[in-house]
Amino acid sequence: MIIKASRITAESTHRYLYRHLMRTDENEEVRIVQGRDFALAEAVKDARHAKRRYGLRHVILSPEQATSPETFQKIVTLYQSEFGADPPLMIVEHQKKRADGQSYDRHWHVVFAETLTNGRSLDSRFIRIRNEKVARFTELAFGHPLTSGKHNDAVIRALEASTNPHMQRAAKDLKQAFWGEGDTLQATFTDKAHQVTKRKAGKSVLPVLRAHLRKRWQEEGRVLLSFIERVAEEGYLIREGDKPDVWLIGKNGEAHLALHRVLNLKKKELVALLSDASRPVPLSPPRLTLQEMKASKPRPVVVTPEYAQRLEALRKRIRPRWKRSECRAELIALPYQNRVRRLENSTLGEMLERLLAALIARMLKALFGLSIEVPPITADEARERITIACHEAAVARQQDVQEHFASSEVQAALKELRILKQCLVSDNPVTRQAMQAGAWGKAMVTLRSEPRVPVRAVPKEPSQEMVSHFGSL
């Protein structure tokens, strides 16, 4: 189950969203389950009247397996309960063949009002994590294959904190499935990139490109060298990206994708293949349902208070000084830009007060020599200065976060946190016995002494011959 949510600003019209929902050129069938475009227009008006930034929330529910109308209504109710939303304004069902040709060919678009009937705004805190929480709970409840998301640990902690016994039971099942895993595979492309390329090309490009390349990858027996030679004949180029250990694939002047995400590999696994590109890559472990996961993996050991305290201490040490939102210049500048906008829209009396303050400052300087500067500045000049200052602050904060994660202390904490999570679900009897006795320090020693057999690849330095081969494509 994939759940995506986007927020539509109140300044924009609802017609763009409605036009997207009603598109029949991209969908084989479009069916309105409930609602009309009139309700969307009224929700946008309510948001503007309340001076809210967002008017609508557009949620896409895309199940991997066939989903009955009753099950779909339960999913909508679960999402509505999670965020405290009013009943949906509109629900539209789309039917079209997926790019992979295997997943369920139907998905739903659900639109909620950002301004509730009680006048408050719809909750939007940690929206991506909570979207994954609803998706994982849905997969557990209805027997769909489990998807390893980017925020597995946060979802597990949120389910554990719930007073609902079903949520707590779901946390135990997810911990058994995903606790202690390393970096999870991310989406091949973002929704923003998908929409941008679709507007440029006039059709959906990235899903088709990904499906085509993955088909070639399977046809060549998952051998990197054969795959590169095959796609090179079709005009695809492979070049090094701006980020370290990232290779991009695509045609010259057209859309491109990250190669490791196209091949369902991690960056370090792709780097390892550069030195041995003729070796076939084993298939990834199949995605499990709840019943298969319980049969194949041991249940997690009961967490002791000391273990939980140690995990929390490590998370505090790993957590950087600045949040991701605090490192973006446009978000740092937002309150200051809003302040300039309010000053522009201020009343005549407020403007006279500011002019009077400026005159008093000049009088004090003339009479007593007190220098109180009230420089005259236009709104456009103020916005320009705010933009420059916030950009400098964002760059400094990003550098601070990078130095934080590069420090040896944080790297050691990350390694210890990863081993502690592996101890909780390890099938080593010595480790499990130590964990049950509360001796998680001893359990870490036993786990460190285990021979670690990589699942797919052993990282090696790429040979010069292979690097030159990549550069020539």
ZAMARGU-4260 file (C-alpha; in steps of 0.2 Angstrom, whole numbers, plus 5000, padded with zeros to 4 digits):
<rodrens>
0) 5000/5000/5000 | 5007/5017/4995 | 5000/5033/5002 | 5005/5050/4996 | 4998/5066/5001
5) 5000/5084/4994 | 4993/5100/5001 | 4985/5112/4989 | 4987/5131/4993 | 4972/5142/4996
10) 4979/5155/4983 | 4978/5142/4969 | 4961/5137/4962 | 4954/5120/4964 | 4951/5118/4945
15) 4969/5111/4942 | 4966/5097/4954 | 4949/5093/4948 | 4955/5093/4930 | 4969/5081/4935
20) 4956/5069/4944 | 4945/5069/4928 | 4958/5066/4915 | 4953/5051/4904 | 4968/5052/4892
25) 4979/5045/4906 | 4967/5033/4913 | 4956/5019/4906 | 4942/5023/4917 | 4938/5037/4929
30) 4923/5035/4942 | 4917/5047/4954 | 4914/5038/4970 | 4907/5053/4980 | 4907/5072/4980
35) 4907/5086/4967 | 4919/5100/4962 | 4907/5112/4971 | 4913/5105/4988 | 4931/5108/4983
40) 4928/5126/4978 | 4919/5130/4995 | 4933/5122/5005 | 4946/5134/4996 | 4934/5149/4999
45) 4933/5144/5018 | 4952/5143/5019 | 4954/5160/5011 | 4941/5167/5022 | 4951/5160/5037
50) 4967/5166/5030 | 4974/5149/5029 | 4989/5144/5018 | 4982/5128/5012 | 4964/5124/5006
55) 4964/5106/5001 | 4973/5089/5005 | 4975/5077/4990 | 4978/5059/4996 | 4982/5045/4984
60) 4979/5027/4990 | 4987/5014/4979 | 4986/4996/4985 | 4997/4983/4977 | 4983/4969/4978
65) 4965/4970/4974 | 4955/4979/4987 | 4936/4978/4989 | 4925/4994/4991 | 4922/4989/5010
70) 4941/4988/5013 | 4944/5004/5004 | 4931/5013/5015 | 4940/5006/5031 | 4957/5013/5024
75) 4949/5030/5022 | 4941/5030/5039 | 4958/5025/5046 | 4967/5040/5038 | 4953/5051/5043
80) 4954/5046/5061 | 4973/5047/5061 | 4973/5066/5056 | 4956/5071/5063 | 4949/5075/5046
85) 4931/5079/5041 | 4923/5067/5029 | 4931/5067/5012 | 4925/5081/5000 | 4928/5070/4985
90) 4933/5052/4980 | 4938/5047/4963 | 4943/5030/4957 | 4956/5028/4943 | 4959/5012/4933
95) 4975/5011/4922 | 4988/4998/4919 | 5003/4999/4930 | 5020/5001/4922 | 5026/4985/4930
100) 5011/4976/4923 | 5008/4966/4940 | 5001/4978/4953 | 4983/4981/4955 | 4976/4992/4941
105) 4965/5003/4952 | 4970/5017/4964 | 4959/5031/4973 | 4961/5050/4975 | 4953/5056/4991
110) 4952/5075/4994 | 4950/5082/5012 | 4947/5100/5017 | 4961/5108/5026 | 4950/5120/5036
115) 4938/5109/5047 | 4920/5113/5051 | 4926/5119/5069 | 4937/5132/5061 | 4953/5124/5065
120) 4966/5118/5052 | 4968/5099/5048 | 4983/5091/5057 | 4999/5090/5046 | 5012/5086/5059
125) 5024/5072/5053 | 5013/5069/5038 | 5025/5057/5029 | 5028/5046/5044 | 5010/5045/5048
130) 5006/5041/5030 | 5018/5026/5032 | 5009/5022/5048 | 4992/5020/5040 | 5000/5011/5026
135) 5009/4998/5036 | 4994/4995/5048 | 4983/4993/5032 | 4995/4980/5025 | 4995/4970/5042
140) 4976/4971/5044 | 4972/4965/5027 | 4986/4953/5023 | 4995/4963/5009 | 5014/4961/5007
145) 5023/4972/5019 | 5033/4987/5012 | 5049/4993/5020 | 5047/5012/5021 | 5059/5026/5025
150) 5052/5029/5042 | 5051/5011/5049 | 5058/5015/5066 | 5047/5031/5068 | 5031/5021/5063
155) 5035/5007/5076 | 5038/5020/5090 | 5022/5029/5085 | 5012/5012/5085 | 5020/5007/5102
160) 5014/5024/5110 | 4996/5021/5105 | 4983/5016/5118 | 4974/5005/5105 | 4979/4987/5107
165) 4978/4983/5088 | 4991/4997/5085 | 5002/4990/5099 | 5001/4972/5091 | 5005/4980/5074
170) 5020/4988/5082 | 5026/4970/5087 | 5023/4963/5070 | 5033/4977/5061 | 5047/4976/5074
175) 5049/4958/5069 | 5049/4962/5051 | 5059/4977/5050 | 5068/4981/5066 | 5087/4981/5064
180) 5087/4983/5046 | 5099/4995/5037 | 5095/5008/5025 | 5079/5005/5016 | 5077/5007/4997
185) 5070/5023/4992 | 5058/5028/4978 | 5065/5028/4961 | 5059/5046/4958 | 5049/5059/4968
190) 5031/5064/4964 | 5037/5081/4960 | 5050/5075/4947 | 5036/5063/4940 | 5024/5078/4937
195) 5038/5089/4930 | 5043/5077/4917 | 5025/5073/4913 | 5021/5091/4909 | 5036/5092/4898
200) 5033/5076/4888 | 5014/5077/4889 | 5013/5059/4896 | 5020/5049/4910 | 5038/5046/4907
205) 5047/5040/4923 | 5037/5025/4927 | 5038/5018/4909 | 5057/5022/4909 | 5060/5013/4925
210) 5049/4998/4920 | 5059/4997/4903 | 5076/4997/4912 | 5071/4984/4925 | 5065/4973/4911
215) 5081/4974/4902 | 5090/4971/4919 | 5080/4955/4921 | 5083/4949/4903 | 5102/4951/4905
220) 5102/4939/4920 | 5105/4954/4933 | 5123/4955/4926 | 5128/4973/4926 | 5140/4973/4912
225) 5128/4964/4900 | 5115/4977/4906 | 5126/4992/4902 | 5130/4985/4885 | 5112/4981/4881
230) 5105/4998/4886 | 5119/5007/4877 | 5114/5000/4861 | 5097/5009/4864 | 5105/5026/4867
235) 5105/5026/4886 | 5120/5034/4894 | 5127/5031/4911 | 5136/5045/4920 | 5142/5050/4937
240) 5130/5061/4947 | 5134/5076/4958 | 5132/5066/4974 | 5145/5053/4979 | 5143/5035/4974
245) 5128/5040/4963 | 5127/5035/4945 | 5113/5041/4933 | 5105/5033/4918 | 5095/5041/4904
250) 5096/5047/4886 | 5105/5063/4882 | 5094/5078/4885 | 5080/5067/4892 | 5074/5061/4909
255) 5086/5051/4920 | 5085/5040/4935 | 5097/5035/4949 | 5105/5018/4943 | 5105/5010/4960
260) 5087/5013/4963 | 5082/5007/4946 | 5091/4991/4949 | 5084/4989/4967 | 5102/4990/4975
265) 5109/5001/4988 | 5123/5013/4983 | 5137/5003/4992 | 5131/4987/4982 | 5132/4996/4966
270) 5149/5002/4970 | 5154/4984/4974 | 5148/4979/4957 | 5159/4991/4948 | 5174/4980/4952
275) 5165/4964/4946 | 5152/4969/4934 | 5151/4952/4926 | 5145/4943/4941 | 5126/4941/4942
280) 5117/4949/4957 | 5106/4937/4967 | 5087/4941/4968 | 5081/4952/4982 | 5072/4943/4997
285) 5053/4942/4993 | 5042/4954/5002 | 5032/4944/5015 | 5015/4945/5021 | 5011/4945/5040
290) 5009/4926/5041 | 5025/4922/5031 | 5035/4934/5041 | 5029/4926/5058 | 5034/4909/5051
295) 5051/4915/5044 | 5057/4927/5058 | 5059/4925/5077 | 5048/4936/5088 | 5057/4951/5096
300) 5063/4949/5114 | 5053/4959/5127 | 5062/4976/5129 | 5069/4980/5146 | 5068/4998/5153
305) 5087/4999/5152 | 5087/4994/5134 | 5074/5007/5129 | 5084/5021/5139 | 5100/5016/5130
310) 5091/5017/5113 | 5084/5034/5118 | 5101/5041/5123 | 5109/5035/5107 | 5095/5044/5097
315) 5098/5060/5106 | 5116/5059/5102 | 5113/5055/5084 | 5100/5069/5082 | 5108/5085/5074
320) 5105/5102/5081 | 5095/5108/5066 | 5079/5099/5059 | 5078/5097/5040 | 5065/5110/5039
325) 5076/5122/5048 | 5090/5120/5035 | 5079/5126/5021 | 5081/5145/5016 | 5063/5147/5010
330) 5056/5140/5027 | 5068/5150/5037 | 5062/5166/5028 | 5043/5162/5029 | 5039/5171/5045
335) 5049/5186/5040 | 5041/5187/5023 | 5024/5185/5031 | 5028/5200/5043 | 5033/5210/5028
340) 5016/5206/5020 | 5007/5211/5035 | 5016/5227/5036 | 5011/5230/5018 | 4993/5227/5022
345) 4993/5237/5038 | 4980/5251/5041 | 4983/5269/5040 | 4984/5271/5059 | 4998/5258/5060
350) 5007/5267/5046 | 5006/5284/5055 | 5013/5276/5071 | 5028/5270/5062 | 5031/5287/5054
355) 5029/5295/5071 | 5042/5283/5078 | 5054/5288/5064 | 5051/5307/5067 | 5054/5305/5086
360) 5071/5295/5082 | 5076/5310/5071 | 5071/5323/5084 | 5081/5313/5098 | 5096/5313/5087
365) 5095/5331/5083 | 5092/5337/5102 | 5103/5324/5112 | 5114/5316/5099 | 5106/5299/5102
370) 5108/5288/5086 | 5092/5278/5084 | 5092/5272/5066 | 5075/5269/5058 | 5081/5267/5040
375) 5068/5269/5026 | 5066/5253/5016 | 5054/5247/5003 | 5045/5230/5005 | 5055/5223/4990
380) 5071/5228/4997 | 5066/5220/5014 | 5062/5204/5004 | 5078/5204/4995 | 5088/5206/5012
385) 5078/5192/5020 | 5081/5180/5006 | 5100/5183/5006 | 5101/5182/5025 | 5091/5166/5026
390) 5101/5158/5012 | 5117/5161/5022 | 5109/5154/5038 | 5103/5139/5028 | 5120/5135/5021
395) 5128/5137/5038 | 5115/5125/5046 | 5117/5112/5032 | 5136/5112/5034 | 5134/5110/5053
400) 5123/5095/5051 | 5135/5087/5039 | 5149/5089/5051 | 5138/5082/5065 | 5135/5066/5055
405) 5153/5065/5050 | 5160/5065/5067 | 5167/5049/5075 | 5155/5050/5090 | 5139/5050/5080
410) 5146/5036/5068 | 5150/5026/5083 | 5132/5029/5090 | 5124/5024/5074 | 5134/5008/5073
415) 5129/5004/5091 | 5111/5008/5088 | 5111/4996/5073 | 5118/4982/5083 | 5106/4985/5097
420) 5091/4983/5086 | 5099/4968/5078 | 5100/4960/5095 | 5082/4962/5098 | 5077/4951/5083
425) 5093/4940/5081 | 5090/4921/5079 | 5106/4917/5088 | 5101/4908/5104 | 5116/4915/5114
430) 5111/4933/5109 | 5092/4930/5113 | 5096/4922/5130 | 5107/4937/5134 | 5093/4949/5129
435) 5080/4940/5139 | 5092/4941/5154 | 5093/4960/5151 | 5112/4959/5148 | 5111/4968/5131
440) 5129/4973/5133 | 5134/4954/5132 | 5122/4952/5118 | 5130/4965/5108 | 5147/4956/5110
445) 5140/4940/5104 | 5132/4948/5089 | 5148/4957/5085 | 5158/4941/5085 | 5146/4933/5072
450) 5153/4931/5055 | 5143/4944/5044 | 5139/4936/5027 | 5133/4950/5015 | 5117/4946/5007
455) 5121/4952/4989 | 5138/4960/4988 | 5155/4963/4996 | 5160/4981/4994 | 5176/4983/4985
460) 5185/4998/4977 | 5181/4999/4958 | 5194/4995/4946 | 5201/5008/4935 | 5196/4998/4920
465) 5178/4997/4925 | 5177/5016/4929 | 5184/5020/4912 | 5171/5009/4904 | 5157/5018/4913
470) 5165/5035/4908 | 5165/5030/4890 | 5146/5027/4889
</rodrens>
